[in-house]
């Protein structure tokens, strides 16, 4: 899909969310929250944008964007890692499961998202999607933890079905990148602890400070981490790679 379509997706989804907040909380809330977020954003850009985090010996810059206040949560590391991998698959067939990256920059890959309505997004359930082509890269940024958990009725087996279907979509020598927070979905935590998903490679990042510093750690250090405790949002991030 072209850049014009992706820009339209970004604008449409952002506008719809603003309208929803306006309806629920009013103009004054939006004004106050906008001023507060702008101050926080520029403070980070001026004083902390030089910071790096390390994963497998490679230095990454923290991703900073005013949308979703990425400098305060796991998006700061997830998006940097994902963008770096996508560069390796330029001009290849790429699928993103869960509409995340188009909120931050124009993208040209396919997007599968069951709930987010916008032109260009494929609104199919991850377990039912049967594309006519195979993908060289499939990425899922903090999406898998919602599958079967933030749905009615809950289905603790749906995550495994979703991963199984993702593998079917993968081309020969293809790669799947999955990032998920630990401590959010107990079904997924149990799956990871029992090693039910056979990842080719597994990495873990742990949040160590209120100002959102992350360090690479062993699985044992995040397997029991809590969501929203001690810091808001994810405190442990699992990164899994599946290669075909």
Secondary structure, DSSP 8 states (H G I E B T S, - for coil): --HHHHHHHHHHHHHHHHHHHHHHH-HHHHHHHHHHHHHHHHHHHHHTTT-EEEETTEEEE----TGGGGGGSTHHHHHHHHHHHHHHTTTS-EEEESS-GGGTS---SEEE-SS---TT-B---TTT---SS-EEEEEEES-GGGTTTSSSS--TTHHHHHHHHHHHHEEEEEEEEEEEETTS-HHHHHHHHTT-S--SEEEEEEE-STT--EEE--GGGTTT-BTTBSSSS-SEEEEEEEE-
